[in-house]
């Protein structure tokens, strides 16, 4: 195994992106080593116990954008944190494991079949149940295992964060709470299917279930570890705007994207009539879309075609542009380390205009 040099030494004058990528490599190494050790340890207790840990390890190893640890490390470095002091690494790893937990549970709730180009955790375990002819219902078995895998990933996230400085404990608790409450409201609104869509509520859900735990809170955690909690206000304004742009890009990819590129089924949110900001804006433009959704008879393909015809995509793209500008203005005067205003501006564009 290649050993990663854990210090930067004379390279501490490297560009912001290089500093972040160096620390991200160390986070990847810690995650791999931790999950490998857990698989070995649990398999000694029971031969099949490693299957549960393996579900988490496979999802993490499948890639993903690593946005949350990247913003956590960026917040730390932008706040002047020492790149040779690795106190931020456990927090960055915790955020990726929390994200894995959220994805596993989200896929159950959405009945999603694919994630990162591979079968979702519940789908893979359901398939194993069917293949081996076990007793009971394969769907319930697969979903039950996936619930446990998501819970275990959350336990692992807490283990990682427990070795971070105690001053982030309150932030960590708030971050997890916001994620879960935001997810509940999203599920509730989708089930209630109340029309017309409350655009302010749709925007709140986007920020609560995605924006805060993706960008705002990771930046805030990183800054707190660096000893600069006063940067929280600037990072909150930046994170709220860029986090909403991030979620809107997800909405656009679901409605208009290619599942072969994104690695997950396209049209899933549309098919389930999730009350996204995109759908709310489309209903205002075209009452026929509202009728399709309220009837409960709209197939994803038909609804996606109607969405294309409304021109709502252009409205959302322009709103994303405004959000990116707003977020970048929020940090324009913030007292950040050299080069980090420019780097966070670049990161804002990367997450808001991505194609996967």
C-alpha atoms as one frame of an Amber mdcrd trajectory, in Angstrom:
protein
   0.000   0.000   0.000   1.278   3.458  -0.865   2.011   5.547   2.215   0.721
   9.092   2.106   3.025  11.780   3.465   0.990  13.250   6.315   2.816  16.574
   6.507   3.210  19.368   4.014   6.424  20.786   5.430   7.880  23.305   3.006
   4.776  23.007   0.812   2.532  24.994   3.174   2.605  27.847   0.668   0.766
  25.655  -1.847  -2.423  26.894  -3.501  -5.662  26.501  -1.488  -6.959  23.680
  -3.700  -3.704  21.738  -3.283  -3.822  22.084   0.494  -7.410  20.848   0.550
  -6.696  17.918  -1.760  -3.777  16.818   0.395  -5.998  16.692   3.472  -8.780
  15.027   1.490  -6.376  12.199   0.602  -5.751  11.682   4.306  -9.498  11.566
   4.972  -9.906   8.931   2.248  -7.127   6.884   3.801  -8.717   7.060   7.251
 -12.109   6.016   5.922 -10.663   3.059   4.009  -8.586   1.846   6.932 -11.419
   2.252   9.437 -13.991   0.392   7.330 -11.517  -2.357   6.438 -10.690  -2.864
  10.121 -14.397  -2.910  11.007 -15.104  -5.553   8.360 -12.315  -7.733   9.752
 -13.377  -7.206  13.350 -17.072  -7.936  12.777 -16.399 -10.978  10.609 -14.528
 -12.551  13.508 -17.686 -12.223  15.613 -19.926 -13.730  12.899 -19.078 -14.752
   9.355 -21.935 -12.731   7.860 -21.622  -9.627  10.047 -19.107  -8.125   7.629
 -21.903  -7.926   5.019 -23.456  -5.057   6.950 -20.211  -3.110   7.258 -19.418
  -3.983   3.655 -22.600  -2.268   2.496 -21.303   1.000   3.942 -17.757   0.418
   2.711 -18.960  -0.311  -0.827 -21.065   2.842  -0.951 -18.196   4.992   0.307
 -15.713   3.316  -2.054 -18.047   3.853  -5.021 -16.961   7.470  -5.045 -19.298
  10.385  -4.760 -18.356  14.032  -4.833 -17.079  14.259  -1.222 -18.592  17.743
  -1.075 -19.159  17.792   2.682 -15.628  16.866   3.804 -14.256  19.194   1.125
 -16.210  22.142   2.529 -15.285  21.197   6.099 -11.582  21.193   5.254 -12.038
  24.381   3.219 -13.677  26.098   6.195 -10.752  25.041   8.370  -8.094  26.267
   5.951  -9.997  29.432   4.997 -10.140  30.261   8.700  -6.357  30.004   8.900
  -6.130  26.435  10.189  -2.697  24.806  10.036  -2.649  22.203   7.222  -0.091
  20.182   9.178  -2.443  20.007  12.181  -4.872  17.205  11.375  -7.563  17.968
  13.953 -10.058  18.603  11.139  -9.712  15.155   9.569 -12.051  13.239  11.944
 -14.785  15.827  11.407 -14.393  15.607   7.627 -14.622  11.806   7.782 -17.685
  12.020  10.046 -19.472  14.180   7.492 -18.906  11.637   4.717 -20.182   8.801
   6.909 -23.228  10.871   7.880 -23.869  11.414   4.188 -23.637   7.655   3.579
 -26.217   7.108   6.326 -28.535   9.698   4.794 -28.196   8.210   1.299 -28.947
   4.664   2.461 -32.082   5.766   4.312 -33.128   8.194   1.561 -32.945   5.420
  -1.036 -35.309   3.278   1.048 -37.821   6.102   1.362 -37.596   6.877  -2.352
 -37.634   3.203  -3.416 -34.543   4.022  -5.490 -32.911   1.121  -7.289 -29.514
   2.609  -8.137 -26.980   4.861  -6.470 -23.548   5.842  -7.825 -24.042   3.512
 -10.764 -24.679   0.415  -8.606 -27.708  -1.181  -6.907 -28.793   0.607  -3.742
 -28.139  -1.117  -0.417 -31.724  -2.286   0.066 -31.972  -3.439  -3.539 -28.758
  -5.459  -3.315 -29.826  -7.253  -0.129 -33.310  -7.886  -1.509 -31.693  -9.496
  -4.558 -29.536 -11.700  -2.312 -32.652 -12.832  -0.434 -34.407 -13.746  -3.712
 -31.358 -15.508  -5.147 -30.890 -17.707  -2.101 -34.553 -18.461  -1.615 -34.687
 -17.382   1.993 -37.913 -17.268   3.986 -40.043 -14.154   4.206 -40.460 -11.182
   1.911 -37.333 -10.128   0.041 -38.302  -6.447   0.022 -38.737  -6.293   3.786
 -35.462  -8.098   4.311 -33.561  -5.747   2.008 -35.062  -2.644   3.536 -34.483
  -3.942   7.059 -30.799  -4.565   6.369 -30.478  -1.141   4.762 -32.059   0.568
   7.795 -29.455  -1.137   9.977 -26.641  -0.188   7.587 -27.745   3.449   7.637
 -27.935   3.398  11.428 -24.476   1.838  11.638 -23.037   4.493   9.326 -24.456
   7.132  11.683 -22.799   5.384  14.649 -19.499   5.401  12.752 -19.959   9.111
  11.980 -20.373   9.768  15.705 -17.252   7.722  16.440 -15.243   9.855  14.036
 -16.632  13.122  15.392 -15.955  12.017  18.975 -12.224  12.461  18.296 -12.701
  16.005  16.966 -12.329  18.976  19.344 -15.292  19.094  21.801 -16.144  22.655
  20.770 -17.960  21.276  17.692 -20.296  19.014  19.703 -23.212  21.470  19.601
 -22.730  22.114  15.876 -22.657  18.385  15.184 -25.894  17.843  17.106 -27.618
  20.700  15.268 -26.362  19.489  11.887 -27.763  15.978  12.369 -31.051  17.313
  13.721 -31.528  19.697  10.789 -30.873  16.885   8.320 -33.399  14.518   9.895
 -36.108  17.129  10.470 -35.668  18.453   6.924 -35.978  14.928   5.554 -39.164
  14.348   7.567 -40.788  17.540   6.282 -39.838  16.549   2.727 -41.460  13.119
   3.160 -44.544  14.654   4.796 -45.062  17.282   2.101 -44.627  14.698  -0.668
 -47.197  12.407   0.966 -49.694  15.186   1.679 -49.291  16.534  -1.882 -50.808
  19.850  -0.878 -51.368  22.120  -3.873 -50.390  24.664  -4.897 -46.803  24.125
  -3.804 -45.672  26.484  -1.049 -42.523  27.902  -2.664 -41.166  29.239   0.627
 -41.562  25.804   2.216 -39.965  24.106  -0.795 -37.035  26.502  -0.463 -36.779
  25.808   3.283 -36.708  22.055   2.671 -33.947  22.468   0.088 -31.812  24.402
   2.542 -32.641  22.292   5.622 -32.217  18.796   4.195 -29.347  19.571   1.864
 -27.881  23.065   1.924 -27.061  23.307   5.599 -25.503  19.898   6.048 -23.788
  20.005   2.656 -22.147  23.431   2.775 -23.051  25.771   5.637 -22.484  23.457
   8.625 -19.334  21.756   7.236 -17.761  25.196   6.693 -18.817  26.251  10.184
 -17.402  23.082  11.755 -14.086  23.603   9.976 -13.866  27.245  11.047 -14.688
  26.340  14.653 -11.908  23.734  14.724  -9.525  26.408  13.417 -10.579  28.661
  16.304 -12.566  31.137  14.189 -16.254  30.630  15.106 -16.914  34.300  14.267
 -16.809  33.322  10.576 -20.087  31.489  11.111 -22.272  34.374   9.906 -20.440
  34.762   6.579 -20.386  30.999   6.054 -24.093  30.755   6.876 -24.982  33.360
   4.233 -22.694  31.710   1.681 -23.863  28.199   2.581 -27.580  29.018   2.485
 -27.329  30.479  -1.021 -24.948  27.907  -2.488 -26.748  25.074  -0.698 -30.033
  26.067  -2.303 -28.290  26.282  -5.680 -26.874  22.794  -5.057 -30.333  21.366
  -4.382 -31.857  23.129  -7.385 -29.167  21.578  -9.576 -30.215  18.197  -8.165
 -33.834  19.000  -9.094 -32.811  19.905 -12.648 -30.736  16.743 -13.045 -33.649
  14.643 -11.818 -36.102  16.297 -14.205 -33.887  16.732 -17.266 -30.685  14.765
 -16.666 -29.325  11.453 -17.883 -29.212   8.659 -15.323 -26.196   7.168 -17.098
 -24.289  10.345 -16.208 -25.677  11.015 -12.714 -25.402   7.386 -11.556 -28.958
   7.288 -10.192 -32.408   6.910 -11.768 -33.602  10.018 -13.560 -37.095  11.327
 -12.967 -37.404   9.790  -9.489 -38.473  12.986  -7.719 -40.802  13.835 -10.593
 -42.316  10.347 -10.566 -42.964  10.577  -6.824 -44.327  14.127  -7.220 -41.943
  15.580  -4.653 -42.866  19.176  -3.949 -39.610  20.686  -5.167 -39.105  24.341
  -5.988 -38.781  23.311  -9.644 -42.201  21.656  -9.636 -43.752  24.595  -7.780
 -42.463  27.092 -10.324 -43.641  24.866 -13.168 -47.161  24.703 -11.727 -47.313
  28.491 -11.650 -46.427  28.561 -15.341 -48.684  25.717 -16.432 -51.863  24.783
 -14.569 -51.945  21.569 -16.580 -48.938  20.310 -14.617 -50.847  20.933 -11.405
 -53.749  18.891 -12.765 -51.395  16.062 -13.750 -49.841  15.924 -10.292 -53.107
  16.243  -8.372 -54.694  13.451 -10.414 -51.938  11.078  -9.355 -51.907   9.639
 -12.871 -48.867  11.398 -14.307 -46.086   9.122 -15.415 -42.585  10.476 -14.995
 -41.940  10.613 -18.747 -45.111  12.547 -19.469 -44.516  14.981 -16.626 -40.893
  15.538 -17.634 -41.998  16.310 -21.187 -44.513  18.844 -19.894 -41.829  20.415
 -17.672 -39.567  20.872 -20.695 -42.368  22.596 -22.564 -42.992  25.157 -19.807
 -39.531  26.703 -20.044 -39.201  26.458 -16.247 -35.670  25.155 -16.664 -34.544
  28.602 -17.748 -36.220  30.186 -14.702 -34.398  27.826 -12.363 -31.053  28.340
 -14.115 -31.418  32.096 -13.685 -32.313  31.625 -10.023 -29.195  29.495  -9.570
 -27.147  32.296 -11.142 -28.576  34.758  -8.611 -27.883  32.410  -5.708 -24.263
  31.914  -6.761 -23.786  35.680  -6.988 -25.418  36.120  -3.584 -23.244  33.465
  -1.968 -20.032  34.859  -3.389 -20.932  38.372  -2.207 -21.403  36.986   1.304
 -17.717  36.086   1.574 -16.338  38.992  -0.490 -15.391  40.947   2.634 -14.906
  38.039   5.045 -11.464  37.910   6.723 -10.316  34.650   5.134  -6.828  33.271
   4.590  -5.087  34.297   1.366  -6.669  32.857  -1.764  -9.694  31.372  -0.049
 -12.319  33.866  -1.231 -11.346  32.933  -4.784 -11.298  29.222  -3.971 -14.737
  29.273  -2.327 -16.047  31.197  -5.341 -14.703  28.436  -7.580 -16.252  25.757
  -5.364 -19.616  27.551  -5.524 -19.550  27.352  -9.313 -18.500  23.697  -9.257
 -21.406  22.551  -7.062 -24.021  24.811  -8.687 -23.196  23.934 -12.292 -22.226
  20.258 -12.006 -23.710  17.544 -14.247 -23.724  14.688 -11.716
